[in-house]
Amino acid sequence: ILRNYSRTVVVKDGETETLYTNGVTAIAVTGKLPTLAGINELGGKMGRGVHSGAYTYFRGEIQEILVYTNALSSVELDNLDTYLRAKYWAQAQPDVVITSPGDVTEFSAPSALTITAAPSDSDGTVAKVEFFDSGMLIGTVTAAPWSFTLPSAAPGVHNLTAKVTDNDGLFNYSAPVFVFGRPATGFALLDNFENRALAPISFQGDWSGTFSEDVVRLDPTTFEGGNATNKVLRLAKANQSLSMPALIKEGATGTLFFRAASTTWSRDDISFGFTDAPIYSYASVDAYEVQGRRYTGNNLANKFLAVRDGSLLYTNSQSFNSDVWYKIWMVVDNSADKWKMFIQGGAYTSPTPVDYSGKTVFDFFHGAAASDLVRFFLWTPLQSVSNGANGGFWMDDIYLAAGENLTDPTVPPPPSLAINKSGTDVIVSWPAAETGYNLEATTS
């Protein structure tokens, strides 16, 4: 279903439903309730449908719904298409593509980022082009050249799109372009959830996912290191998947950092890692190139970090106890197709290599294919709702750095001293809010 006019038809025949978009079969689903219509596997909600495999959501404006008690012939469908197009889209829609920057590229940040679009309209003129960064309007241009400069683009993810509007008021969107702002040193923040609503995370910012049970919550204060005012992500249902853009170019090394905790009174398996597949929602094990895992399986006494070495899953690699916030570093070498992981927290007082029988470096899942890693994924193979309101797996403070970097981006730097001259005096000061520091003086 595109970002323009689409004719979507669902034919229901007893327990079988078939979905067509613009005359092409998209999927057929069997075993449905004979009395309820709707291709959505969650029970049927007009306006937000799902089909398995790619988990494609329909998110847009529904302009007209027509219900027939008999299957329409191909001629009747053509007549319906002609009627709807004449009613809603008598004029041709404009079109637009982003020509610069290229998709899946990176730039030094913070710095100026210029976005250039190529709009067109076959039956009129282009009235304006609007530019968006991760869904937020950043600029509007009403004349050629169709470009806009973001004066100081921040480090991190930038999902760029352009919207063109013609003289008839019709509009269209470009395909998204993903660029990543790489800081000169240190980590770029992907998300710490502080600017998110206390609601399902899917489609907040650059997050996309399968269902609505993955939510932003306040930090459970029962955890070691908990903070009641801090926002975190909670995963608490089986077979869900979340992803967001994150870039480690082919031939480069990158370090992903995040904090994680688990309150587990039942099964709790959470996978996290990178994929080179440009998919935006559901991902199972074979979608990953790099995969770490918080693992219990069916033995609830097992509370470990697991790692995937190629196609092999090493389950009991490093202990990961409940009710403790841990810090995780995943160092990914996208040149040698190798990766390793470090953990700190609980019994680990410093970044400690995650190992399995002495092995600390692991292979990518699919081997040595040359490709960029473009998305960070979360997947819940096993979870249990019996964990209760404060049960499940929790994440916060997701960062990405170039190279191998085992520093902690959540620890603020020490205060900077300020030295100023006032008459014959020299004034040495530091931020008044800082605690735990002493100012030492000498007369020499």
C-alpha positions as CSV (number, residue, x, y, z in Angstrom):
1,I,0.0,0.0,0.0
2,L,1.7,3.2,-1.2
3,R,1.5,6.8,0.0
4,N,-1.0,7.6,-2.7
5,Y,-4.3,6.2,-3.9
6,S,-4.6,2.5,-3.4
7,R,-7.6,0.2,-4.0
8,T,-7.5,-2.4,-1.2
9,V,-10.0,-5.3,-1.4
10,V,-10.6,-8.1,1.1
11,V,-12.7,-11.0,-0.2
12,K,-14.1,-13.1,2.6
13,D,-15.3,-16.6,1.9
14,G,-16.2,-18.4,5.1
15,E,-13.0,-18.9,7.0
16,T,-10.8,-17.7,4.2
17,E,-9.8,-14.1,3.5
18,T,-7.8,-12.8,0.6
19,L,-6.2,-9.4,0.5
20,Y,-5.7,-7.6,-2.8
21,T,-3.9,-4.2,-3.3
22,N,-4.5,-2.6,-6.7
23,G,-5.6,-5.9,-8.2
24,V,-2.5,-7.9,-7.0
25,T,-3.0,-10.7,-4.4
26,A,-1.1,-9.8,-1.3
27,I,-1.9,-12.7,1.0
28,A,-4.6,-15.3,1.7
29,V,-5.4,-16.2,5.3
30,T,-7.3,-19.3,6.4
31,G,-8.8,-20.4,9.7
32,K,-10.5,-17.1,10.4
33,L,-13.7,-16.8,12.3
34,P,-16.5,-17.0,9.8
35,T,-18.5,-14.2,11.4
36,L,-15.8,-11.6,11.6
37,A,-14.2,-9.8,8.7
38,G,-10.7,-8.2,8.6
39,I,-7.4,-9.5,7.4
40,N,-5.7,-8.5,10.7
41,E,-4.5,-11.5,12.6
42,L,-5.2,-9.7,15.9
43,G,-9.0,-10.0,15.2
44,G,-9.8,-7.4,12.6
45,K,-9.5,-3.7,12.9
46,M,-10.2,-1.6,9.9
47,G,-7.4,0.9,9.3
48,R,-4.5,-1.0,10.8
49,G,-4.1,-4.4,9.2
50,V,-1.3,-6.9,9.6
51,H,-0.1,-9.8,7.5
52,S,2.5,-12.3,8.6
53,G,6.1,-12.5,7.4
54,A,6.6,-8.8,6.7
55,Y,4.1,-7.6,9.2
56,T,3.0,-4.7,7.0
57,Y,0.8,-2.1,8.7
58,F,-1.7,0.1,7.0
59,R,-1.3,3.5,8.4
60,G,-3.1,6.2,6.4
61,E,-6.4,7.9,5.6
62,I,-9.3,5.8,4.5
63,Q,-11.4,7.8,2.2
64,E,-14.2,5.4,1.4
65,I,-15.3,2.0,2.4
66,L,-17.7,-0.1,0.2
67,V,-19.0,-3.4,1.4
68,Y,-20.6,-5.9,-1.1
69,T,-22.3,-9.2,-0.3
70,N,-21.0,-10.9,-3.4
71,A,-17.6,-11.2,-4.9
72,L,-16.9,-8.5,-7.6
73,S,-15.9,-9.6,-11.1
74,S,-12.8,-8.2,-12.7
75,V,-14.9,-5.8,-14.8
76,E,-16.7,-4.6,-11.7
77,L,-13.4,-4.0,-9.9
78,D,-12.1,-2.0,-12.9
79,N,-15.3,0.1,-12.8
80,L,-14.9,0.6,-9.1
81,D,-11.3,1.7,-9.6
82,T,-12.3,4.2,-12.3
83,Y,-15.1,5.6,-10.0
84,L,-12.8,6.0,-7.0
85,R,-10.0,7.6,-9.0
86,A,-12.3,10.0,-10.7
87,K,-13.8,11.0,-7.3
88,Y,-10.6,11.4,-5.3
89,W,-7.7,11.7,-7.8
90,A,-9.0,13.4,-10.9
91,Q,-5.6,15.1,-11.3
92,A,-2.2,13.4,-11.3
93,Q,-0.3,13.4,-8.1
94,P,3.2,15.1,-8.0
95,D,6.3,13.1,-7.4
96,V,9.5,13.7,-5.5
97,V,12.8,11.9,-4.8
98,I,15.7,12.9,-2.5
99,T,18.8,13.1,-4.7
100,S,21.3,14.0,-1.9
101,P,22.5,12.7,0.5
102,G,22.4,9.1,-0.6
103,D,20.7,6.4,1.3
104,V,22.6,4.6,4.0
105,T,25.4,7.1,4.3
106,E,27.1,8.9,7.2
107,F,28.5,12.3,7.8
108,S,30.6,14.0,10.5
109,A,28.4,15.5,13.2
110,P,27.5,18.0,14.3
111,S,27.8,19.8,11.0
112,A,25.6,21.3,8.2
113,L,23.5,18.8,6.3
114,T,22.1,19.8,3.0
115,I,19.1,17.9,1.6
116,T,18.3,18.2,-2.1
117,A,15.1,16.9,-3.8
118,A,13.8,16.6,-7.3
119,P,10.1,17.2,-7.5
120,S,7.9,16.9,-10.6
121,D,4.2,17.3,-11.6
122,S,2.9,16.0,-14.9
123,D,-0.2,18.2,-15.1
124,G,0.7,21.3,-13.3
125,T,3.4,23.0,-11.2
126,V,5.2,22.3,-7.9
127,A,4.0,24.6,-5.2
128,K,6.3,23.6,-2.3
129,V,8.6,20.9,-1.0
130,E,8.7,20.1,2.7
131,F,11.6,18.4,4.3
132,F,11.3,16.0,7.3
133,D,13.9,14.5,9.7
134,S,12.6,11.4,11.5
135,G,9.0,12.7,10.9
136,M,9.6,16.2,12.2
137,L,9.2,19.1,9.7
138,I,12.6,20.9,9.4
139,G,12.1,23.2,6.4
140,T,9.8,24.3,3.5
141,V,11.0,25.5,0.1
142,T,8.7,27.1,-2.4
143,A,11.0,27.6,-5.4
144,A,13.9,25.9,-7.1
145,P,16.6,24.9,-6.2
146,W,14.7,22.4,-4.1
147,S,17.1,22.1,-1.2
148,F,17.3,22.8,2.5
149,T,20.3,23.0,4.9
150,L,20.0,21.8,8.4
151,P,22.6,24.1,9.9
152,S,23.9,21.8,12.7
153,A,22.7,18.3,12.3
154,A,23.2,16.3,15.5
155,P,25.0,13.0,15.9
156,G,22.8,10.0,15.5
157,V,20.0,8.8,13.3
158,H,18.4,11.0,10.6
159,N,15.6,9.5,8.5
160,L,15.0,12.1,5.8
161,T,11.9,12.4,3.7
162,A,10.5,15.0,1.3
163,K,6.8,15.9,0.7
164,V,5.8,17.6,-2.5
165,T,2.6,19.6,-3.0
166,D,1.4,20.7,-6.4
167,N,-0.8,23.6,-7.6
168,D,-4.0,21.4,-7.2
169,G,-3.2,20.7,-3.5
170,L,-2.3,17.1,-4.2
171,F,0.8,15.8,-2.5
172,N,3.2,12.8,-2.3
173,Y,6.2,11.7,-0.3
174,S,9.6,10.5,-1.3
175,A,11.1,7.2,-0.2
176,P,13.1,7.7,3.0
177,V,16.8,8.3,3.0
178,F,18.8,7.1,6.1
179,V,21.9,9.0,7.1
180,F,23.9,8.7,10.3
181,G,25.7,11.5,12.0
182,R,29.0,10.2,13.3
183,P,30.6,12.2,16.1
184,A,34.3,12.9,15.9
185,T,34.8,11.1,19.2
186,G,32.7,9.1,21.6
187,F,29.1,7.9,21.3
188,A,26.0,9.1,19.5
189,L,22.8,8.8,21.3
190,L,20.2,6.6,19.6
191,D,17.5,6.8,22.3
192,N,17.2,7.3,26.1
193,F,13.4,7.5,25.9
194,E,13.2,10.8,27.8
195,N,11.5,12.5,24.9
196,R,9.1,9.6,24.4
197,A,5.5,9.3,25.6
198,L,4.6,6.8,28.3
199,A,2.9,4.7,25.7
200,P,3.7,1.9,23.1
201,I,7.1,2.7,21.6
202,S,6.2,1.5,18.1
203,F,6.2,4.5,15.6
204,Q,7.5,6.9,18.3
205,G,10.4,8.5,16.5
206,D,12.3,6.0,14.4
207,W,11.1,2.9,16.3
208,S,9.0,0.4,14.4
209,G,7.6,-2.9,15.6
210,T,4.9,-5.6,15.6
211,F,2.5,-5.0,18.4
212,S,1.6,-2.5,21.2
213,E,2.9,-4.3,24.3
214,D,6.4,-2.9,24.0
215,V,6.0,0.3,26.0
216,V,7.8,3.2,27.5
217,R,7.5,3.1,31.3
218,L,9.0,4.7,34.4
219,D,12.0,2.8,35.8
220,P,11.0,0.2,38.4
221,T,12.7,1.4,41.6
222,T,13.0,-2.1,42.9
223,F,16.0,-2.6,40.6
224,E,19.5,-2.0,41.8
225,G,20.3,1.4,40.4
226,G,16.7,2.2,39.6
227,N,15.4,5.8,39.2
228,A,11.7,6.5,39.7
229,T,11.7,9.5,37.3
230,N,13.7,7.9,34.5
231,K,11.9,6.6,31.4
232,V,12.8,3.1,30.1
233,L,11.6,0.6,27.5
234,R,9.8,-2.5,28.7
235,L,9.5,-5.8,26.7
236,A,7.1,-8.2,28.3
237,K,5.4,-10.4,25.6
238,A,6.6,-13.3,23.6
239,N,7.3,-13.2,19.8
240,Q,7.5,-9.5,19.4
241,S,10.1,-7.5,17.5
242,L,11.3,-3.9,17.5
243,S,13.9,-2.1,15.4
244,M,15.4,1.3,14.8
245,P,18.1,2.6,12.4
246,A,21.7,2.2,13.4
247,L,24.6,2.1,11.0
248,I,27.9,0.2,11.0
249,K,29.3,0.5,7.5
250,E,30.9,-2.4,5.7
251,G,34.6,-2.4,6.5
252,A,34.1,-0.4,9.7
253,T,33.9,-1.3,13.4
254,G,31.3,0.1,15.8
255,T,30.3,-0.3,19.4
256,L,26.7,-0.4,20.6
257,F,26.1,0.5,24.3
258,F,22.9,0.1,26.3
259,R,21.7,-0.6,29.8
260,A,19.5,-3.6,30.5
261,A,17.7,-5.3,33.4
262,S,15.3,-8.1,33.9
263,T,12.7,-8.9,36.6
264,T,12.0,-12.6,35.9
265,W,9.7,-14.9,37.7
266,S,9.1,-16.9,34.5
267,R,10.7,-17.4,31.1
268,D,12.6,-14.5,29.7
269,D,14.4,-14.7,26.4
270,I,15.3,-11.4,24.7
271,S,17.5,-11.2,21.6
272,F,19.3,-8.0,20.6
273,G,21.7,-7.2,17.8
274,F,22.2,-5.9,14.2
275,T,20.8,-6.8,10.8
276,D,21.8,-5.9,7.3
277,A,18.3,-6.4,6.1
278,P,16.2,-3.3,5.3
279,I,13.1,-4.6,7.1
280,Y,11.2,-2.5,9.6
281,S,9.3,-4.7,11.9
282,Y,9.3,-8.4,12.6
283,A,12.6,-10.2,12.7
284,S,13.4,-13.7,13.8
285,V,16.8,-15.3,14.4
286,D,17.8,-15.6,10.7
287,A,17.4,-11.8,10.2
288,Y,20.4,-11.1,12.5
289,E,24.0,-10.9,11.6
290,V,25.0,-10.2,15.2
291,Q,22.9,-11.5,18.1
292,G,23.2,-11.4,21.9
293,R,20.6,-12.8,24.1
294,R,19.3,-12.7,27.7
295,Y,18.5,-16.4,28.2
296,T,16.5,-18.5,30.6
297,G,14.8,-21.0,28.4
298,N,12.6,-23.4,30.3
299,N,15.0,-23.7,33.3
300,L,14.1,-20.6,35.3
301,A,17.3,-21.0,37.4
302,N,19.3,-20.2,34.3
303,K,19.8,-16.5,34.1
304,F,22.5,-15.9,31.6
305,L,23.7,-13.8,28.6
306,A,23.8,-16.0,25.5
307,V,25.7,-15.3,22.3
308,R,25.2,-16.5,18.8
309,D,28.4,-17.7,17.1
310,G,27.5,-18.1,13.5
311,S,24.4,-20.4,13.6
312,L,25.3,-21.8,17.1
313,L,23.7,-20.4,20.2
314,Y,25.9,-20.6,23.3
315,T,23.3,-20.2,26.1
316,N,25.3,-20.2,29.4
317,S,27.9,-17.6,28.6
318,Q,27.7,-15.1,31.4
319,S,25.4,-14.7,34.4
320,F,22.7,-12.0,34.1
321,N,20.7,-11.9,37.4
322,S,17.3,-10.4,37.9
323,D,16.6,-6.9,39.4
324,V,20.0,-5.5,38.5
325,W,20.8,-2.8,35.8
326,Y,23.7,-4.0,33.7
327,K,25.7,-2.1,31.1
328,I,26.3,-3.9,27.8
329,W,28.9,-3.2,25.1
330,M,28.6,-5.0,21.7
331,V,31.8,-4.4,19.6
332,V,31.0,-5.3,16.0
333,D,33.8,-5.6,13.3
334,N,32.0,-5.4,10.0
335,S,35.2,-6.0,8.1
336,A,36.2,-9.3,9.6
337,D,32.5,-10.2,10.3
338,K,33.3,-10.8,14.0
339,W,31.9,-9.5,17.2
340,K,32.3,-9.6,20.9
341,M,30.3,-8.4,24.0
342,F,31.2,-7.0,27.4
343,I,29.1,-6.7,30.6
344,Q,29.3,-4.5,33.7
345,G,27.1,-4.5,36.8
346,G,26.3,-6.8,39.7
347,A,29.4,-8.9,40.3
348,Y,31.1,-7.3,37.3
349,T,32.8,-4.1,38.5
350,S,34.3,-3.3,35.1
351,P,33.6,-4.2,31.5
352,T,34.0,-7.9,31.4
353,P,34.2,-10.0,28.2
354,V,31.3,-12.4,27.7
355,D,32.8,-15.7,26.9
356,Y,31.8,-19.3,26.3
357,S,34.4,-21.9,27.4
358,G,37.1,-19.3,26.9
359,K,35.9,-18.0,23.5
360,T,35.2,-14.3,23.4
361,V,35.1,-13.5,19.7
362,F,32.1,-14.7,17.6
363,D,31.2,-15.0,14.0
364,F,28.3,-13.3,12.1
365,F,25.3,-15.4,11.5
366,H,25.4,-15.5,7.7
367,G,29.2,-15.3,7.2
368,A,31.2,-13.0,5.1
369,A,28.7,-11.2,3.0
370,A,29.8,-7.6,2.3
371,S,27.0,-5.4,3.5
372,D,26.2,-2.5,5.8
373,L,24.5,-3.2,9.2
374,V,21.6,-0.9,9.1
375,R,19.2,-1.6,11.9
376,F,19.3,-2.5,15.6
377,F,16.8,-5.2,16.5
378,L,15.1,-6.5,19.6
379,W,13.2,-9.8,19.5
380,T,11.4,-11.8,22.3
381,P,11.5,-15.5,21.5
382,L,10.1,-16.4,24.9
383,Q,8.3,-14.2,27.5
384,S,5.6,-14.6,30.1
385,V,2.9,-12.2,31.1
386,S,2.9,-13.8,34.5
387,N,5.9,-11.6,35.3
388,G,3.4,-9.0,36.5
389,A,3.4,-5.2,36.0
390,N,7.1,-4.7,36.8
391,G,8.2,-8.0,35.2
392,G,9.9,-8.4,31.9
393,F,13.0,-7.0,30.2
394,W,14.0,-3.4,30.5
395,M,16.3,-1.2,28.3
396,D,17.6,2.3,28.4
397,D,20.4,4.6,27.2
398,I,21.2,3.2,23.7
399,Y,24.3,4.6,22.1
400,L,26.5,3.9,19.1
401,A,30.2,4.8,18.6
402,A,32.8,4.3,15.9
403,G,35.5,1.8,16.6
404,E,35.9,-0.2,19.8
405,N,34.9,2.0,22.7
406,L,34.4,0.6,26.3
407,T,33.8,3.9,28.0
408,D,30.5,4.6,29.6
409,P,28.5,7.3,27.8
410,T,26.0,7.6,30.7
411,V,28.7,8.8,33.1
412,P,29.0,12.6,32.9
413,P,32.5,14.0,32.5
414,P,34.2,15.6,35.5
415,P,33.5,19.3,36.1
416,S,35.6,21.8,34.2
417,L,37.4,24.4,36.2
418,A,37.0,28.1,35.2
419,I,39.8,30.6,35.7
420,N,39.1,34.3,35.5
421,K,40.9,37.5,36.4
422,S,39.1,40.1,38.5
423,G,41.3,43.2,39.2
424,T,44.3,41.8,41.1
425,D,42.4,38.6,42.0
426,V,42.4,35.3,40.2
427,I,39.0,33.5,40.5
428,V,39.0,29.7,40.2
429,S,35.5,28.1,40.2
430,W,33.6,25.0,39.2
431,P,29.8,24.3,38.7
432,A,28.1,24.8,42.1
433,A,25.9,21.7,41.5
434,E,28.8,19.3,41.4
435,T,29.4,17.2,44.5
436,G,32.2,14.9,45.5
437,Y,35.0,17.2,44.3
438,N,37.4,19.3,46.4
439,L,39.3,22.4,45.3
440,E,42.9,22.1,46.3
441,A,45.1,25.2,46.6
442,T,48.8,26.0,46.9
443,T,50.6,29.3,47.4
444,S,53.6,28.3,45.2
